Amino acid sequence: MMAEEKLAAVDSELGADNRTADAQAALEAQIAELRTEIARLTETVSAIGSGAKAVVQGEAELMTERVRERVREDPISALLGVAGVAFLFGVLARR
């Protein structure tokens, strides 16, 4: 009777070891999938960042060209505007 109990205990431990090994294999597979997904997300974020940079750069170039055109059309107003902004900056800087 004692041998049967020990045999049952050993079988139980082996079953637990097999379940642990299966769980470990499943976790390793999930980790591999997560790593793949992180790599994919990193590429996506990089692509979005590059696209956003291009859009911002294009907008900045457009605004710069508009300012240049405005200065060419009416240089006195542009000069007065810059002087006003510089004056306000100077007043605020003294505080």
Buried (B, 14 or more C-beta within 10 A) or exposed (E): EEEEEEEEEEEEEEEEEEEEEEEEEEEEEEEEEEEEEEEEEEEEEEEEEEEEEEEEEEEEEEEEEEEEEEBEEEEEEBEEEEEEEEEEEEEEEEE
